Amino acid sequence: MGYVLRVRLASFFTGAAAASFWGLYILHKDYKVAQESFTQQMKGLHESLDRRITSLESLKQTEVPQHVEASE
């Protein structure tokens, strides 16, 4: 009876360890996918903001000489 119990316990713990490793692998993969998605969203927002700032700076540069000429 002791041998059968040891085999069952070994099988149970082997299955539990395999399931734990598999679960951790899936969680790690999910984390990497979520991180990549978040990075892409932030990159898109950063590029959009850079374009808007560049456009505002170019507008400001074109308006400055007009105001200087008008005040002289």
RAFEN-V868047 format. One record per pair of residues at least 12 apart in sequence whose ideal C-beta (glycine too) atoms are under 10 Angstrom apart, sorted by the first residue. I is the first residue (numbers start at 1). J is the second residue. Records with the same first field share a line. If there is no record, write none. Layout:
I = J + J
//
This chain:
none
//
